[in-house]
Amino acid sequence: MVNFLSFKKEFLKTNFDYYLVNTNDEFLNEYTPSSNMKLKWLTNFTGSNGIALIGKKKNYFFTDGRYILQAKKEIDSSFKILEIPTTNFFDFAKNNLVGKNILLDFKTFNYKFLERLIKITCNKNKGIEHDSKDLIYSLWTDRPLIKTKFIFKLKNEFVGCSVAKKHHALFQNHKSKFIIITSPDSICWLLNIRGYDLENSPLVMSRLIATKQKLNVFIDLKKVPEKLIKNDKSICYISSSKFDLYLKKINKKESIYLDSNVSYFYYNLLKNRKNKLTIGEDPCKIMKARKNSYEIKYSKNAHLKDGISLTKFFYWLEKQEYNKKLNEFLVAKKFEELRKESNDFFSLSFPTISAVGGNGSIIHYKPDEKNCFRLKKGQLYLCDSGGQYYGGTTDVTRTIYLGKKPKKEFIKMYTRVLIGHLNIGMIKFPIGTKGYQIDSLARYSLWENGIDFNHGTGHGVGSFLNVHEGPQSISKTYNNVELQEGMIVSNEPGFYKNGEYGIRIENLVLVKKSKTKNFLEFETLTMFPYEKNLIDKEMLNTQQKQWINNYHQSIYKNISPHLKSEEKVWLREKSFQFNLSHQ
């Protein structure tokens, strides 16, 4: 915690009571370049959702249930770790921060969050101040260099829709003269471009101001090849340093539509100028979520390639002797190497969760090369991984048993998770259904036994973009977005016994029309079988068994032509079939 101590030393010299920092950078993307990870530098926390509150005497760290165990493992005793929503941050602020002077970076907090915090804690809008000098960056002397690799245009076959058509659609439902978009994944989707700013998402950090005539992209110009500038005259690439200045030059009488993922800094700038300001959902969001036929085609291709890699990996793993050399980190590296064998592979879609035993109960566990568990017989191994392929993004979790005879507890809990997973995969639902309305189907088999899992059942997935993509989800949390044809979501119920093991089963599914009129259903995209020796077949009904049989048949049919003979034999065995003749 050397970084924290140096920060604390400098902060104690200020007149502020608290310093507030979160996982965001100024683009408010879920994923942040390593050069902008202030919270990681300060606390060693590697998750994607956290808030640190540093005081003159006490320090607090807030995160949700997905990361609470991870936070306790990564952050030292200097911080009191509090779980959200068990401890609501704003309730905490009401009880502890009223009238306190708080320093923070306005650019890294969403405007809604900060407006609410100001309302709760400040008198006459005083007490919260923008860290214009950026205290953390001034101390971060070994900050990683920002990448300057060229962005690239996606081939038409991958996107199925021109920039011109997307540009036109942008203004169909919006009358404002200017539309401002601050989410890099939306900008990349709109312009049919991809970049290298993040390790696991093919994005370029950028902002966009659109008119009906022009798409003004604010970006590091070193990343834009000359041919890209010349090819499309409707797109104007402008230095990112000029974004603030451009906003100030917009006539105060002009109407502006601002996406709601905007930082307080830019919201406040425009609000104070008294423009006719409308704030709403990012207009690209829903269009991006509803995949067209081209995007669906290449998503299916990505899952085929991923299914081949999954088969090769788990075949390799089963043939290993579990010795001192085989640990979580090395196994994850092996999987990445196998994925890289595909010509369409671009990168991992997130750091692989490779967890054995108690580490499996840490929902977003990431193995460290110098500090991880080795694989031993008699344990459960959970692997949550995904790849970015040209045209598609994958995300899959499988839990296996290292050995041949798992204990009854493992079998029962795996089967309960599987039942919830099948309930989602098999469901038909009326047009207009929201994700929160079907979430309980994934949990019911667990709820019957007084247990639950502390994360959503499903998140949206991008098309060679972010592995987490809104606005759709399947979760207990209320979300008024309908599941619509063309959307891709994950299906990933789980169970976690703290410090002992974790079980999660995840497929990606595509929302499509059902043969039943006015109904939709899911088509499973992921191609890898379930773990036979962890299933209690007596707990499954005939329909569930038949669905698994059909799924396994499809896997073998599609994957086996791409395998070596010994891998084919292995996959045939793993793609087991239930005997339904006496059902």
Secondary structure, DSSP 8 states (H G I E B T S, - for coil): -HHHHHHHHHHTTSS-SEEEEES--TT--SS--GGG-HHHHHH---SSS-EEEEESS-EEEEEETTTHHHHHHHS-TTSEEEEETTS-HHHHHHHHTTT--EEE-GGGSBHHHHHHHHHHH-BTTBSEEE-TT-HHHHH-TT---------EE--HHHH-S-HHHHHHHHTTS---SEEEE--HHHHHHHHTEE--SSSSS-----EEEE-SS-EEEEE-GGGS-HHHHHH-TTEEEEEGGGHHHHHHHS-TTSEEEEETT-BHHHHHHHHHTT-EEEEES-HHHHHHHS--HHHHHHHHHHHHHHHHHHHHHHHHHHTS---TT-BHHHHHHHHHHHHTTSTTEEEESS--EEEEGGGGGSTT---BTTB--B--TTSEEEEEE-EEETTEE--EEEEEESSS---HHHHHHHHHHHHHHHHHHH-EEETT-BGGGTHHHHHHHHHTTT---SS-SEEB--SSS-SS--S-EESSS----B--TT-EEEE--EEEETTTEEEE-BEEEEEEE-SSTTEEEEEE-------GGG--GGGS-HHHHHHHHHHHHHHHHHHGGGS-HHHHHHHHHHS-----TT-
